[in-house]
């Protein structure tokens, strides 16, 4: 992605300008961590890096894995967003990271979810309303959900909305067209306010191959919506407490996913109770608590 690397380059130039004019700088890096770590050695500033995506997504690339393993040791602190993520990263990179959950602003999510939705889908009817939110990429693996829905298209009444952007959009649209799913599935582009869609859905489905700590699951639970997620590394199992607050399936297993959607259709009341229990478990992700953890980490390094 050319635009992404152009942004990285521009940000790195701004960073160099800042550290040149300020002695005793501490940089908190959320993106382009390797570039920032290299600059930290050149310009001698302290650095905290935050990694937000499981090593399972990139550690199979030997060269990339080696680069990360070398440069991660240059950081003054490494923050990750789930316990499983920490275990993976510490083992594969030979480091000692710290877990700070993604700060969850429940009041903002609830407030924005009240916006009126304008869509031919998600209207009040007896159909099960299914939602998927995420970039249209191999990592997010929406094709698995489409395959699952294709298996059950004549067994239950449903409508599904996909929200996102990315290189696989045409692939998804072609699958829908070729399998005559246009009346049941709608593909939307990126939405500034996804919360109103979550509120009007019955179930959110995540099919990722890997994650860090998927915010969309936290957002769905905040709005007391049921979640079906791949048991990918890392995050979903931790949020859903091994299936206590939702259903989990093996990544890419569209047949199992289709069965879980059917199971949801037959057990809506029990699933609502699971979602409510999940909502009550969200204190560990509290916005203020986790922002304070970030602040304390900065104070400790300085």
N, C-alpha and C positions, 0 to 999 in steps of 0.2 A: 504494500500500500504506500504509494509515493507521498500522498498527503500526510500520512502518519509520520513518516521519517522526516519530512520537511518541518513538521511541527516540533519533532524532537530536536532537530538541528537549531531551529529558532530559539527554543527554550534553553538549550545548552549555551547558546551565545549570551542570552540574558543572564543565565546563572553565572557564567564566567565574569561578566560585567559586575555582578553583585559581589562576588567573593573577592574580586580585585580591590574593591573600594571598602570592604568591611573585613577587618581582622577578626579572628576568633569566630568564624561563621560556623553554624550548624545547618546542614541541609537535610531536609526530610524528603526522600525520593519515593514517589508512588508509581512512576513510570520510567522507562529507559534506565533501569537501575545500573546496568553494566557501564554505560556511558558516564553516569554520575560518579560511580565508584572510581573509574579511571581519573576523572577530573579531581576527585578528592585527594588522590595521591600526587597529582601534578601541582595542585594549588594548596595542598595541605590544610584541608578543612575537615571537620568532623561530619559524619554522615550516618543517618538512620535510613534503612531501606525497608519498604513494605512490599512483600510479594503477595500477589492476590490470585494466583492460579497454580493449581497442583502441579508438582514436578512430573506427574504422569503424562502431562500434555507435551513435555519437551525433553525429558531426560533420556529418551530412547535415541535421541540424536547425540552421538558420541562427542562430536566437537563442541556442540552447544553445552552439553553436560559438563565437559572439561572446563570450558570458559567460565561457566557459572560457579563451578566448584573452586576455581582459583580466585575469582574476583569477589565472591561473597565474603571471603575471609577478610577483605579490606574494610568491611563495614564496622561501625562502632556498635550497632544494634540491628537485628533483623526482626521484623514483625510480620506475623502471618495471621490469618483470620479464622483458623479452626484447629482443633487439637490433632485431628488426623493429618492435616496439612503439616503441622509442626513435626509430627513423628516421621512423615515421609521426607521432609526437607532436611531435618537433622541427620537422618540416616544416610541419605543420598549425597548430601553436600558436606557432611562432616562439620556441621556448625551447631550452635545453640541459639535457636530462635525463641521468640516470645509470642504468646497468643493474645491478641486483642480482637474481640469480635467486631464486626461491622456495626457502627453506631446506628441504631434503628429509631427513627423519629416517627413514632406511632401517630402523634397528633397531626403531623403534616400529611401523612398518608390518608388518615381518616377524613381530614378536611378536604383534600383534593378529590377523594373518591365520590364526593357528593355532587360533583359537576354532572350536568345532564349529558347523557350519551346519545349521539345521533348515529344510529346504525340500523340497518334492516335486520341485523342479527341481534342477539341478546335481548329480544323483546320477551314479554311475559307470555309463556306458553308451556306446554308439557315436555318440550324437548330438553335434553340435558345439554347445558351450555359449557363447552370445553374451551379452555384458553391456553395458548402457549405464547410466551414472550421471550424473545432472545434474538441475537444476531443470526442471520441465515448463513451459517457456516457449518463445516464438518463437525466442529466441536459441539455445537448445540444439537446436531443430529435430529432435526425436525422430520426427516424422512422416516424415521422409526415410528413416530406418532402417526404419520400419514398411512403407513403400512398397517398399523394397528386399527385405525379407523376404517380402512378399506375392508378389513376382515369382518367388521361388525356393522357395516353400513346398512344391511338389511335385517339386523337383529334388534337394534334399539333406535329410538328416535333421538338424534343429537344434532347440534350445530356447533361448529368449531371456528374459532378465530385465531389466526397466527399474526403476531405483531413483531416487526423487526425490520432489519435491512441487511444486505450482504450479498455475496457472490452466488449463493445457492437459491436465490429467489426464483429464478427461471426454472431450475430443477424441480422445485416444489410445485410451481404452477403447472408444469408439464405433467407431473404425476397426478395432480388433481384432474386435469383435463382428460388424460388417458384412461383414468379409472372412473370417469363420470361422477365426480364428487363436487362439482361446482355448486350445486344447490345446497350442499351441507357444510362446505368449508370456504372460508374467505381469508385471503392473504392481504394484510394491511402493511403499510410502511410504518416506520418509526413514529411513535406517538409521544408527544411531550408529556401528556398525563395518562399513564397506563392504569392508574389506580381506579379510575371510573370503570374501566373494562373489567378489572379484577372483581370489583364489587358486584357487577352485573353477571358474572360467570358463576357456575356451580362448582367447577373443579379446575384447578390449574395443573397442567402437566409439563414436567421438565424432563427432557430426554438426553441431557448432556453426556458426553463421553468423559469429560473431566471438568472440574470447577475449582473454586477456592472455598467460598462460602456464598452460595447463590442468594442474592438479595431478594429475588423474586419470590422465593419460598417464604421468606420472612414477611414480605409484603402481603402475600396471600393469607398467611396465618393472622396477620394484623387485622385483616378484613374478614376473618373467620370463614375463609374459603378452604375447601378440602384440597389436599395436595397429593398427586401421584408423581413420584420422581424416580429417575434412574438412581441406583445405588452406586453412583460414580465417585471416584476420588476427586475432591474431598468436599464435605459439607452437608449434603442432604441427609445422610444417616444421623449425623450429629444434631441437626436441627430437628428432625422428626423422631429422634431418640429411638432408632432402630425399628421404626414402623409404628411406634406408639401413637404418633399424631398424624399419620398418613400412610400411604402404601409405597413400597419400594420394589423396584424390579432391576434385573441385571441389564446394564447398558446394551443397547442394540436388540434386546429381546422383544420384538414387536408382538409376538404371539402371547407372551406373558402380559404385556401391557394391555392388549385387547381384552384379556380375561379380567384384569383388574378394573378396567372401565366398566365391563359387564357387572362385576362384583359391586362396584359403586352404585350402579343403576338399581341393583336389588337391595342395597343396604344403605339408603340415603340417610335415614335417621341415625344409625350408628356412626356413619361417617361425619355427620354434623357434630356429634358429641366428640369425636376424635379431633376435629378442627377446633372446637371450643377449648378442649384441653391444650391443644397446641398454642392457641392464643394466650392462655393463662401461663404458658411456660416462657414467654418472651422477655421476662425481666432481665435475663442474662445478657440480652442484646441491647439493653437500654441505652439511649443516645447519650445521656449525661454521664453515666457510669463509664462507658467506653471512651468517650472524649477525654474524660479525666485521666484515664489510663494512658492515653497518648500524651497528654500534657505532662504527666509524671515521668514518662520515659524521656521526654525532651529535657526535663529538669535534671534527671539523673545523668544524662550524657554531658550536659553543659557544665 
